Amino acid sequence: MSNAEHYRKLERMYASAPCNKYYAPTLCVGDGHTELIIPVQSDFFHSAGAVHGATYFKVLDDAAFFAVSSLVDDVIVLTVSFNIYLIRPISEGKMKSIGRVVHRSQRVFVAESEAVDSKGRMIARGTGTFMRSTIPLSPEINYSSVL
């Protein structure tokens, strides 16, 4: 299987996740990096009228997770820990997160992600630790050539 085929299977797996029907994200996977975009919706807001931190976590973790996943083609990876820094509120436009792997060993990976608003201003940063699981990448988890 080519790297490009692996990346497309990861994108399809991500798109098939039930929670993503709500967030309507788009994901583009490359070699050790990803780009994720989620359109801001008022449903994501806390009572002060801006996106809740849970959505920030989602875009940051998902981007970092799939950057790591791009380097692992036999099993799913797991988020072990994730640290976020909320920098600026957002209440319109799109949240775009770029993830990249900054360290890898045989079982443990570290990835960073940065989220920006539609004007390119940084709104959040995150760093996560990930590890290989024993769960195979398979059609049962929607890792397949067709959606």
DOZA-907570 format. One line per field, with one value per residue: residue number from 1; x, y, z of N, C-alpha, C, O, CB in turn; residue in one letter. Coordinates in steps of 0.1 Angstrom, whole numbers, plus 2048, in hexadecimal, padded with zeros to 3 digits. Each point is the difference from the previous one (the first is absolute). Glycine has a CB too. Layout:
<atoms>
resi = NUM_...;
nu = X_...;
nv = Y_...;
nw = Z_...;
cau = X_...;
cav = Y_...;
caw = Z_...;
cu = X_...;
cv = Y_...;
cw = Z_...;
ou = X_...;
ov = Y_...;
ow = Z_...;
cbu = X_...;
cbv = Y_...;
cbw = Z_...;
resn = A_...;
</atoms>
This chain:
<atoms>
resi = 1_2_3_4_5_6_7_8_9_10_11_12_13_14_15_16_17_18_19_20_21_22_23_24_25_26_27_28_29_30_31_32_33_34_35_36_37_38_39_40_41_42_43_44_45_46_47_48_49_50_51_52_53_54_55_56_57_58_59_60_61_62_63_64_65_66_67_68_69_70_71_72_73_74_75_76_77_78_79_80_81_82_83_84_85_86_87_88_89_90_91_92_93_94_95_96_97_98_99_100_101_102_103_104_105_106_107_108_109_110_111_112_113_114_115_116_117_118_119_120_121_122_123_124_125_126_127_128_129_130_131_132_133_134_135_136_137_138_139_140_141_142_143_144_145_146_147;
nu = 808_80F_809_7E6_7F2_806_7F1_7E6_7FE_802_7E8_7ED_805_7F6_7E5_7F7_801_7DF_812_7FF_7DE_80A_817_7F2_822_806_814_815_80C_81C_810_7F2_7E1_7E2_7F9_7E9_7EE_7EE_7EE_806_7E4_7F7_806_81C_7EE_80D_7E7_816_7ED_818_7FD_7F6_820_7EF_80B_81F_7FF_7F7_818_816_7F8_7FD_81D_80E_7F0_80B_820_7FF_7F0_818_810_7E8_7FE_7F7_7EC_7EA_81A_7F2_7FF_81A_7F4_7EE_813_7E5_813_7DE_814_7E2_7E2_7FF_7E3_809_80C_804_808_81A_809_81C_7FE_820_804_80F_807_7FE_80A_7F8_7E8_803_7F3_80B_7E6_808_7E1_808_7DE_806_7E4_7FB_81C_813_7F5_813_7E0_819_81F_7F5_81C_7EF_814_7F5_805_7FE_7E0_808_7ED_80C_7FF_7E2_7EE_7FE_807_7EE_820_7ED_80D_7E4_7FB;
nv = 7F4_816_80B_803_7E7_80C_81B_7F2_7EF_81B_80D_7E8_801_81E_7FB_7EA_815_7FA_81A_804_803_819_80B_7FE_7F2_806_7E9_80D_7E1_811_7EB_805_810_7FD_819_7FB_816_7FE_814_80F_7ED_81B_7E0_80E_814_7F7_80E_810_7F7_7E6_7E4_7F4_802_7EA_80F_802_7E1_7FC_80F_7F3_7E2_801_80B_7EA_7E7_804_807_7E3_7F5_808_7E8_7E6_7EF_7EE_813_815_812_7FC_821_7F3_81C_814_818_811_819_808_815_809_7FB_7F1_811_7F5_7EA_7E6_7F8_801_7E7_804_7E0_805_7E2_816_7DF_7E6_7EF_7E9_810_820_810_81A_808_81E_802_81E_802_816_80D_7FB_810_7E2_803_7E5_7F8_7EF_7FB_7E2_7F6_7E3_7EF_7F0_7E4_7F2_7FC_7E4_814_7EC_81F_7ED_80C_802_820_804_7F1_802_80B_80C_819;
nw = 800_7EC_81C_7EF_80F_81D_7F9_7F7_81B_812_7EF_806_81F_802_7F2_816_81B_804_804_7DF_801_812_7EE_7E1_806_7E3_80D_7EA_80D_7F7_809_822_7FA_807_7EF_819_7ED_81D_7E9_81D_804_811_807_80B_817_81C_805_7ED_7E2_7FE_7F3_81E_804_7F0_7E6_80A_803_7E3_7F3_812_7FC_7E1_7FC_811_7F4_7E3_807_80A_7E8_7EC_811_7FF_7E0_81E_811_7FC_807_81B_7FE_814_803_7EF_80F_7F4_802_801_7EC_800_80D_7E4_800_7E0_7F0_7FF_81E_7E8_816_7EE_80E_7FE_80C_815_800_7EC_81A_7F0_80C_7FA_7E7_810_7EB_806_7FB_7F9_805_7E9_808_7E4_809_7FD_821_80A_806_80E_802_802_80A_7F8_810_7E4_80E_7E4_80A_800_7E9_7E5_7F6_7FE_7EB_821_7FB_7E0_7F9_7E0_7E8_80D_814;
cau = 7F8_808_7FD_7F4_7F4_7FF_7FA_7F1_7F8_7FE_7F6_7F3_7FD_7FD_7F3_7F5_7FE_7F3_800_803_7F4_7FC_80A_802_80E_807_80D_809_80B_80D_80B_804_7F9_7F2_7F9_7F2_7F8_7F2_7F9_7FB_7F2_7FC_7FE_80D_803_7FC_7F6_806_7FF_80C_801_804_80D_7FF_802_80E_807_7FD_808_80E_803_7FE_80B_80C_7FD_801_80E_807_7FA_806_80D_7FD_7F7_7FA_7F7_7FB_808_7F8_805_803_7FE_7FF_800_7FC_801_7F5_807_7F7_7F3_7FB_7F1_7FC_80A_804_80C_809_80A_80B_807_80D_807_80D_808_7FA_808_7F8_7F2_7FC_801_7FC_7FB_7FB_7F6_7FD_7F4_7FF_7F3_7FF_80A_80D_805_800_7F5_803_80B_7FF_80B_7FB_808_7F8_806_7FA_7F7_800_7F4_805_7F9_7F8_7F3_7F7_801_7FF_80D_7FE_801_7F3_7F9;
cav = 80C_80C_80A_807_7F7_800_80D_801_7F7_807_80B_7FA_7FB_80C_805_7F6_801_806_80E_80A_804_80D_80B_802_803_7FA_7FC_7FC_7FA_7FE_7F8_806_80D_801_80D_7FD_80C_7FF_80C_804_800_805_7F4_7FE_80B_801_80B_80D_802_7FC_7F1_7F9_7F9_7F2_800_802_7F3_7F7_803_7FE_7F2_7F9_803_7FA_7F2_7FB_801_7F3_7F5_800_7F9_7F3_7FA_7F3_800_80E_806_805_80C_7FD_80D_80C_80D_80A_80E_808_80D_80A_7FA_800_7FF_7FF_7FB_7F2_7FD_7F7_7FB_7F9_7F7_7FA_7F8_806_7F5_7F2_7F5_7F4_800_80D_80B_80D_809_80E_806_80E_804_80E_804_802_80A_7FB_803_7F5_800_7F5_7F6_7F4_7F6_7F4_7F3_7F6_7F3_7F6_7F7_7F3_800_801_808_7F6_805_801_80E_808_802_7F9_807_806_805;
caw = 800_7FF_80A_7FC_803_80E_804_7FD_809_80C_7FE_800_80E_807_7FB_803_80F_802_805_7F6_7F9_807_7FE_7F2_7FD_7F5_804_7F5_807_7F8_806_80C_802_7FC_801_804_800_805_800_80D_801_80D_809_807_809_80E_802_7FC_7F2_7F9_800_80C_800_7FB_7F1_7FE_802_7F4_7F4_803_802_7F4_7F6_805_7FF_7F2_7FC_805_7F9_7F3_800_806_7F7_803_80C_804_80B_80C_807_80E_807_7F7_807_7F7_804_7FA_7FE_7FB_7FE_7F3_800_7F2_7F6_801_808_7F8_809_7FA_809_7FB_809_804_805_7FF_803_7FC_805_805_7F6_805_7F5_803_7F6_802_7FA_7FC_7FB_7F1_7FD_802_80E_808_80A_80A_7FD_807_7FF_805_800_7FA_7FF_7F8_807_7FA_7F8_7F2_7F6_7F9_7FC_80B_805_7F5_7F9_7F4_7F4_7FD_80C;
cu = 809_7FD_7F4_7F3_7FE_7FA_7F2_7F8_7FE_7F6_7F2_7FC_7FC_7F2_7F5_7FD_7F3_800_803_7F5_7FC_80A_802_80F_804_80E_809_80D_80C_80A_804_7F9_7F1_7FB_7F1_7F9_7F2_7FA_7FA_7F1_7FC_7FD_80D_803_7FD_7F8_805_801_80D_801_805_80D_800_802_80E_808_7FE_809_80F_804_7FE_80B_80D_7FE_802_80D_807_7FB_805_80D_7FE_7F6_7FB_7F7_7FC_809_7F6_806_802_7FE_7FF_7FF_7FD_802_7F5_805_7F6_7F2_7FD_7F1_7FA_80B_803_80C_808_80B_80A_807_80D_806_80E_80A_7FA_80B_7F8_7F2_7FA_803_7FC_7FC_7FB_7F5_7FD_7F3_800_7F2_801_809_80E_806_800_7F5_803_80C_7FE_80C_7FA_80A_7F6_808_7F9_7F7_802_7F4_805_7F7_7F9_7F2_7F6_800_7FF_80D_7FF_801_7F3_7FA_7F2;
cv = 80C_809_808_7F9_800_80E_801_7F7_807_80C_7FA_7FB_80C_805_7F7_801_807_80E_80A_804_80E_80B_803_804_7FB_7FE_7FC_7FB_7FF_7F8_807_80D_7FF_80E_7FC_80D_7FC_80E_803_801_806_7F5_7FD_80A_7FD_80C_80E_802_7FD_7F1_7FB_7F9_7F2_7FF_803_7F3_7F7_803_7FD_7F1_7F9_803_7F9_7F1_7FA_803_7F4_7F4_7FE_7F7_7F1_7FA_7F3_800_80F_805_805_80D_7FD_80C_80B_80C_80B_80E_807_80E_80B_7FA_801_7FE_800_7FB_7F1_7FF_7F6_7FC_7F8_7F7_7FB_7F8_806_7F6_7F3_7F6_7F3_800_80D_80B_80D_809_80D_804_80F_804_80F_803_803_80B_7FC_803_7F4_801_7F6_7F8_7F4_7F7_7F3_7F5_7F5_7F3_7F6_7F7_7F2_7FE_801_80A_7F6_807_801_80E_80A_805_7F8_809_807_804_7FA;
cw = 800_80C_7FD_803_80F_805_7FC_808_80E_7FF_800_80E_808_7FC_804_80F_803_805_7F5_7F7_806_7FD_7F1_7FC_7F3_804_7F4_807_7F6_808_80D_803_7FB_800_802_800_805_7FF_80E_7FF_80E_80A_809_80B_80E_803_7FD_7F1_7F8_801_80D_7FE_7FB_7F1_7FD_802_7F5_7F4_802_801_7F3_7F6_804_7FF_7F2_7FA_804_7F8_7F1_7FF_805_7F7_803_80C_802_80B_80B_805_80E_808_7F6_808_7F6_806_7F7_7FF_7FD_7FE_7F1_800_7F2_7F7_801_80A_7F8_809_7F7_80A_7FA_80B_802_806_7FE_804_7FC_804_804_7F6_808_7F4_806_7F6_804_7F9_7FD_7FC_7F1_7FC_802_80E_808_80B_80B_7FB_808_7FE_806_7FF_7FB_800_7F7_809_7FA_7F7_7F1_7F8_7F7_7FC_80B_807_7F5_7F9_7F3_7F4_7FC_80D_801;
ou = 80A_7F6_7F8_7F6_7F4_7F7_7F8_7F4_7F6_7F8_7F7_7F4_7F6_7F8_7F5_7F6_7FD_7F8_7FD_801_7FB_7FB_805_802_7FA_806_7FB_806_7FF_7FC_808_804_7FD_806_7FA_805_7FA_805_7FA_7FA_807_800_7FF_809_7F7_7FC_7F8_806_801_7FA_80A_804_80A_805_806_808_809_806_807_80A_809_805_807_80A_807_804_808_808_801_803_80A_7F4_7FA_7F7_806_806_7F4_80D_7F7_7FB_806_7F8_805_800_801_803_801_7FF_806_7FB_7F4_80B_7F7_808_7FB_807_7FC_804_800_800_807_80C_7F3_80C_7F6_7F7_7F4_80A_7F7_808_7FB_800_802_7FE_804_7F8_80A_804_809_80C_7F6_7FF_7FB_803_7FA_806_7FB_809_7F5_80C_7F4_803_809_7FD_805_7F4_806_7FD_7F7_7F7_805_800_804_801_800_802_7F9;
ov = 801_7FF_802_805_801_800_805_804_7FE_801_806_801_7FF_803_805_7FA_80B_809_80C_809_808_80B_80B_80A_7F7_808_7F9_807_7FD_7FA_809_807_7F7_809_7F8_80A_7F7_80A_7F7_806_7FD_803_7FA_7FE_7F8_807_809_80A_806_7F9_805_7FB_7FB_7F6_7FA_7FD_7F9_7F7_7FC_7FC_7F8_7F6_7FA_7F9_7F6_7F9_7FB_7F8_7F5_7FB_7F9_804_7F9_7F8_809_7F8_802_801_7FB_7FF_7FF_801_800_802_801_806_80B_7F5_808_7F8_800_7FF_7F8_809_7F6_808_7F8_805_7FE_803_804_803_7FF_802_802_7FB_802_801_800_800_801_7FB_804_7FB_808_7F7_7FE_801_808_7FD_7F8_80A_801_800_801_800_800_800_7FF_800_801_7FE_7FE_7F5_80B_802_7F8_80A_808_803_80B_80A_7F4_80C_809_7FA_803;
ow = 807_807_809_804_804_808_809_804_806_809_806_804_808_809_802_805_7FA_7FC_801_7F8_7F9_7FD_7FE_7F9_7FA_808_7F7_808_7F5_80A_800_809_7F8_806_7F9_806_7FC_805_806_7F7_80A_80C_80A_808_803_7F6_7FF_7FC_7F5_808_806_7F6_7FB_7FB_7F6_7F8_7FB_7FB_7F7_7FA_7FC_7F9_7F8_7FB_7FE_7F7_7F8_7FC_7FB_7F6_800_7FF_7F8_801_7FB_808_7FD_801_807_80B_7F5_809_7F5_80D_7F4_80A_805_7FB_7F8_808_7FE_804_803_802_7FB_807_7F8_80A_7F4_80C_7F7_801_801_7FE_7F9_7F8_800_7FA_809_7F6_80B_7F5_80C_7F4_808_7FC_7FA_7F4_7FE_802_800_807_80B_7F4_80B_7F5_80B_7F8_805_800_7FE_80C_7F9_7FB_7FC_802_7F9_805_800_807_802_7FA_800_801_7F8_80B_809;
cbu = 7E3_80A_820_818_810_81D_81E_813_813_820_81A_810_81B_820_816_811_81B_800_80B_815_7FE_7FB_806_7E6_80B_7EC_7FC_7F1_7F1_800_800_812_819_7F6_817_801_813_801_801_81B_7F7_7F7_7F0_800_804_819_7FF_807_7EF_812_7FA_7E4_7FC_7EB_7E2_7F5_7F4_7E2_7E8_7F6_7F0_7E2_7EF_7FB_7E9_7E4_7F7_7FB_7EB_7F3_802_811_811_81E_805_7E2_81F_7EC_7FC_816_806_7FD_80C_7F0_818_7EA_813_814_7F2_81B_80C_7E5_812_7F0_7F8_7F3_7F5_7FF_7EA_803_7ED_7E8_817_7E5_816_81E_811_7F9_804_807_7FF_817_7F3_81B_7F0_820_7F0_7E5_7E6_7F7_802_81A_7F5_7E5_816_7E1_818_7E1_81B_7E8_815_811_7E6_80E_7EC_814_80B_80E_80D_80D_808_7EA_80A_7F1_811_7FB_813;
cbv = 7F3_800_7FF_807_7F1_7F0_805_801_7ED_7F9_807_7F8_7EE_803_805_7F7_7F5_7E1_7EB_7ED_7E0_7E7_7EE_7FD_809_804_7FF_80B_7F5_81C_7EE_7ED_815_7E0_814_7E1_813_7E3_806_807_7EF_811_7FD_7F8_817_7ED_7E9_7F6_80B_81D_7FD_802_814_805_80D_81B_80A_807_815_81A_809_80B_81C_81A_80D_80A_81E_812_80E_81C_81D_802_814_7FF_7E3_803_804_7E7_814_7F0_7F8_7F1_7F8_7EF_7FD_7EB_7E9_818_7FF_7FF_80B_814_81F_7F3_80D_804_807_80E_7FB_810_7E7_812_811_805_80A_7F9_7E8_7F8_7F1_7FE_7EB_80B_7E5_80A_7E5_809_80C_7F8_809_805_820_7F3_806_7FF_812_801_812_807_809_811_803_802_815_802_7FF_7E6_81C_7E3_7EE_7E4_7ED_7FD_810_7E3_7E7_7F8_812;
cbw = 805_7E0_7FC_7EA_7E7_7FA_7F4_7E5_7ED_7FD_7ED_7E4_7F6_7F9_7EB_7E8_80A_809_815_808_802_815_818_806_81E_7E7_81F_7E8_81A_7EA_7EA_7F5_806_804_7F8_807_7F1_80B_7E1_80F_7E6_7E8_7E6_7E3_7EA_811_813_81A_811_7FC_7E1_811_817_818_807_810_81D_80E_803_812_81B_80A_804_815_815_807_80A_81B_813_805_804_819_7F7_7F7_810_7F2_7F3_805_7EA_7ED_820_7E5_81B_7E9_812_7FE_7F3_7FB_81F_7EF_818_800_7FD_7E6_81B_7E3_81C_7E5_816_7E4_801_803_810_7EF_81B_808_808_81E_7E3_81F_7E7_815_7F1_80D_804_7FC_81D_80C_808_7E6_7FE_7F5_7E4_814_7EF_80B_7F5_801_80E_7F2_819_7E5_80C_819_817_7FF_808_807_7EA_7FD_812_810_815_80B_801_7E0_7F6;
resn = M_S_N_A_E_H_Y_R_K_L_E_R_M_Y_A_S_A_P_C_N_K_Y_Y_A_P_T_L_C_V_G_D_G_H_T_E_L_I_I_P_V_Q_S_D_F_F_H_S_A_G_A_V_H_G_A_T_Y_F_K_V_L_D_D_A_A_F_F_A_V_S_S_L_V_D_D_V_I_V_L_T_V_S_F_N_I_Y_L_I_R_P_I_S_E_G_K_M_K_S_I_G_R_V_V_H_R_S_Q_R_V_F_V_A_E_S_E_A_V_D_S_K_G_R_M_I_A_R_G_T_G_T_F_M_R_S_T_I_P_L_S_P_E_I_N_Y_S_S_V_L;
</atoms>
